[in-house]
Amino acid sequence: MRVISRVAIVLLLLLGAGWVGLRVVAGHAQPPVPLGLHAGKLAPCPDSPNCVSSYEISPEHGIAPLTFDGDPDAALARLDALLAAMPGAHLEQANGYYRHYIFRTRFVGYIDDVEFYLDGDVIQIRSASRSGYSDLGLNRRRVEDIRAAFLSAP
């Protein structure tokens, strides 16, 4: 019985160490492509399915931009206020009409880069995971949650 207890303790310690190691690695991942504006647009999505962008037309990566009526500065301020209240969101860069937020997943701490660019009467969006291949639709769901909150905000 003691052997089983010791094996169980060793396995739990190994699992714990692996989880801590995964969080450390995930928390230090760098974006796979340069972020920001390139020729007036957000960067294209990579081939992996863990990215969505309003500039993409493929069903796998494409997503509609945010739409608004009225003052562009007010729309951007509304978006900033909404994102400031979202759990896990952190503003990395605000430069004119460009915003870069990072989101950390709760369990492992993977980083997702979410970019917004106010482009005329729409806000272009790009949301991509820094690591891994598939995000199981997390970036798409996040953008749709942001859209729903943005459209319902006063």
C-alpha positions as CSV (number, residue, x, y, z in Angstrom):
1,M,0.0,0.0,0.0
2,R,2.9,2.3,0.8
3,V,4.3,1.8,-2.7
4,I,1.0,2.8,-4.3
5,S,0.9,6.0,-2.1
6,R,4.5,6.9,-3.0
7,V,3.8,6.3,-6.7
8,A,0.7,8.5,-6.5
9,I,2.6,11.3,-4.8
10,V,5.4,11.1,-7.4
11,L,2.8,11.2,-10.2
12,L,1.0,14.2,-8.6
13,L,4.3,16.0,-8.2
14,L,5.3,15.3,-11.8
15,L,1.9,16.5,-13.1
16,G,2.2,19.7,-11.0
17,A,5.7,20.4,-12.2
18,G,4.5,19.8,-15.8
19,W,1.6,22.2,-15.4
20,V,3.8,24.9,-13.9
21,G,6.3,24.4,-16.7
22,L,3.5,24.7,-19.3
23,R,2.3,28.0,-17.7
24,V,5.8,29.4,-17.7
25,V,6.4,28.6,-21.3
26,A,2.9,29.7,-22.4
27,G,3.3,33.0,-20.5
28,H,6.5,33.9,-22.4
29,A,5.5,33.0,-25.9
30,Q,6.1,35.8,-28.5
31,P,3.7,36.6,-31.3
32,P,4.6,34.5,-34.4
33,V,4.2,37.4,-36.8
34,P,4.9,41.1,-36.3
35,L,1.7,42.8,-34.9
36,G,0.4,46.2,-35.8
37,L,-0.5,47.8,-39.1
38,H,1.2,46.7,-42.3
39,A,0.4,48.9,-45.3
40,G,-2.7,50.1,-43.4
41,K,-4.0,46.7,-42.5
42,L,-3.7,44.2,-39.6
43,A,-1.4,41.2,-40.3
44,P,-2.9,38.2,-42.1
45,C,-3.7,35.0,-40.3
46,P,-1.2,32.1,-40.4
47,D,-2.3,28.8,-41.9
48,S,-3.2,27.4,-38.5
49,P,-6.9,27.6,-37.4
50,N,-6.2,29.6,-34.2
51,C,-6.7,33.0,-35.8
52,V,-9.6,35.1,-37.1
53,S,-9.5,38.4,-38.9
54,S,-11.9,40.7,-40.5
55,Y,-9.5,41.0,-43.5
56,E,-9.7,37.3,-44.2
57,I,-12.2,35.9,-46.6
58,S,-11.8,32.1,-45.9
59,P,-14.5,30.5,-43.7
60,E,-11.8,29.2,-41.4
61,H,-10.3,32.7,-40.6
62,G,-12.8,35.3,-41.8
63,I,-15.0,37.2,-39.4
64,A,-16.9,40.4,-39.8
65,P,-15.5,43.7,-38.5
66,L,-17.3,45.7,-35.8
67,T,-19.8,48.2,-37.1
68,F,-21.0,51.4,-35.5
69,D,-22.9,54.6,-36.2
70,G,-21.8,58.0,-35.2
71,D,-18.5,59.4,-34.0
72,P,-15.5,57.1,-34.6
73,D,-13.7,58.4,-31.4
74,A,-16.8,57.6,-29.3
75,A,-16.9,54.1,-30.8
76,L,-13.3,53.5,-30.0
77,A,-13.8,54.8,-26.4
78,R,-16.8,52.5,-26.1
79,L,-14.6,49.5,-27.2
80,D,-11.8,50.5,-24.8
81,A,-14.2,50.7,-21.9
82,L,-15.8,47.3,-22.7
83,L,-12.4,45.6,-23.0
84,A,-11.1,47.2,-19.8
85,A,-13.9,45.4,-18.0
86,M,-13.3,42.0,-19.6
87,P,-11.5,39.4,-17.4
88,G,-8.0,38.5,-18.6
89,A,-7.8,41.5,-21.0
90,H,-4.8,43.8,-20.8
91,L,-4.1,46.8,-23.1
92,E,-0.6,46.4,-24.6
93,Q,-0.6,49.3,-27.0
94,A,-2.9,52.2,-28.0
95,N,-1.6,54.2,-31.0
96,G,-4.2,56.5,-32.6
97,Y,-6.9,54.3,-34.0
98,Y,-5.0,51.0,-33.3
99,R,-5.3,48.9,-30.2
100,H,-3.5,45.8,-29.2
101,Y,-4.9,43.8,-26.2
102,I,-3.6,40.5,-24.8
103,F,-5.9,37.9,-23.3
104,R,-4.6,35.1,-21.1
105,T,-6.5,31.9,-20.9
106,R,-7.5,31.0,-17.4
107,F,-6.2,27.5,-16.9
108,V,-2.8,27.3,-18.7
109,G,-2.2,31.0,-19.3
110,Y,-1.8,30.9,-23.1
111,I,-1.6,34.4,-24.6
112,D,-3.9,35.5,-27.4
113,D,-3.3,38.8,-29.2
114,V,-6.4,40.7,-30.1
115,E,-6.0,43.8,-32.4
116,F,-8.4,46.4,-33.4
117,Y,-8.0,49.1,-36.1
118,L,-10.6,51.8,-36.6
119,D,-10.8,52.0,-40.4
120,G,-13.4,54.5,-41.6
121,D,-16.8,53.4,-40.4
122,V,-15.8,49.9,-39.2
123,I,-13.4,48.5,-36.6
124,Q,-11.2,45.8,-38.1
125,I,-10.3,42.9,-35.8
126,R,-7.6,40.2,-35.7
127,S,-7.5,37.7,-32.8
128,A,-4.8,35.0,-32.8
129,S,-3.2,32.6,-30.4
130,R,0.6,33.0,-29.8
131,S,1.2,29.2,-29.5
132,G,-0.4,25.9,-30.4
133,Y,-2.2,25.0,-33.6
134,S,-5.9,24.8,-32.8
135,D,-7.7,27.0,-30.2
136,L,-11.0,25.0,-30.5
137,G,-12.7,28.2,-31.7
138,L,-11.8,30.4,-28.7
139,N,-10.6,33.4,-30.7
140,R,-13.8,33.3,-32.8
141,R,-16.0,33.0,-29.7
142,R,-14.1,35.9,-28.0
143,V,-14.6,38.2,-31.0
144,E,-18.3,37.3,-31.2
145,D,-18.6,38.0,-27.4
146,I,-16.9,41.4,-27.9
147,R,-19.2,42.1,-30.8
148,A,-22.3,41.4,-28.8
149,A,-21.1,43.5,-25.9
150,F,-20.1,46.3,-28.2
151,L,-23.4,46.4,-30.1
152,S,-25.4,46.4,-26.8
153,A,-23.3,49.1,-25.1
154,P,-24.8,52.6,-25.0
